[in-house]
Amino acid sequence: MSRNYRSSRYRSSHSSGSGSRWMDLRYAGTCKVCGVGIAAGTRGFWDAAAKTVTCTKLDCADVDGLTTSKPLTGPWDTRTDTRVLSPTRIGPAAPTDPFAKTRSRADTTVGMLGVARTHRAADAVTR
């Protein structure tokens, strides 16, 4: 009696290549932090659990916990920003908006801090 150790219950989920990672996106998406469209074939962070994409801008990646600090190497290193993209998520993920697909772009504005704000009927009522 031979045993088939290649059955699906013995394979780990990591061997199939699934999971959250930086990758060249197969499909176009929208950054969950800034809302900018990301074309297929461009680099982005795919969050497999939330099924969302984060673009490679340092500010977006920092909000989503995807940056680390690379110290200056000496007086010749003139970088002003020491953040670099991390290969994996280090901090907590940015929250996702479960109703983002049902809202139109006209209902959302970006405030001074770069945070998207939704106009609600309650906001329109004068006090």
N, C-alpha and C positions, 0 to 999 in steps of 0.2 A: 504494500500500500504506500503510494508516494504522496507526499504532502506538497501542496502548492503554496509556498511561502510568499509568492508574489501576489497574493490576493489583496484586495483593497484594504482589509482590516490591518494588515501589517505595514502598509505604506504610510509614511507620515505626510502631513499636509505640506510640509516644506519641500518635499522632493518634487512636487508637481509644479513648483514655481509660483504658487499663489501666495498672497500676503501683501502687506503694506511695504512699499519700496519706491525709490526713485526709479523712473523708467521713461523711455520714449513712449508716449501715450499712443495706443492703438486707435482710440476714438477721440474726437473732439470733446472738450468738457469746459466747465466753468470753475474758476478758482473759488473755493468756498470762503476765502477770507476777503478778497477784493472784488470778486464778481466779474473779473475780466475773462473773456473767452480764451481758451487754450486750444490751439489747432492740433489735429492729429499729427503725430510724428515729432512733436516738441517735447522737451523734458518737463516732467512734473512728478509730484509725489502722489501715488495712488494709495489711498487708505481703503483697504479691502473690507474692513469691518463696517465702515460707514458708507462705503461706495462713493467717496468724494475725491476731488483732485485739488492739490495746492500748487500754485505756480512757483517759479524759482526766484521771485523777488525776495530779497532778504527780509523785508518788513513782513511779508506774508508768511514766510517760513518761520520767522521768529515768533509770530503770534501762534502758529500751529505747533510750536515746540520742536522745530526741525533745524535749529542752528546751534552751533557751539562756538566758543571763543578761541581764536588762534592768536597767541601773543605775538607782539612785535619781535622781530629777530635781531634788531639792533638799530642804531641811529640812521642807517641807510634805508630802513623800512619806513616809508612815509604814508602807510595806510591810515586813514582816519577812522575806519570801521573795522574792528577786529572780529566781527562775526563772519562765520563761514557756514556753508550748508553742511549739515550732519548726515552721515550715511543712513542713520535710523532716527526715529523719533526719540528725543531725550526728555522733553517736558510734556505736559498734558496737551492733548489735542484741543484745538479751538472748537467751540460748540458749533454744531450745524443747525441750520434753520429747517425744520421739517416741512414748512409751508412755502419754501422758496420756489418750488416748481409751480405752485398755484397762483402766486402773486405776479403782477405785471411789473415791469421796470418803472412805470410811471408812479407806482405806489411807494417806491423806496427812494430815499435821498441819503446822501453821505454827509455826515456831520463834520465838524472841525477836526475831530480826532481820527477821521477816516472810518468811523463805524457806521454801518448802514442802519438807518432808522426807518421804520415803517409808519406810514400815516394810517391812523385808525379813525373810525367814525367818532370815537370818544374824543380824539384830539381836535376834531373840527368844531366841536361844540364850544360856543363862546361862554365864558364864565362871567 
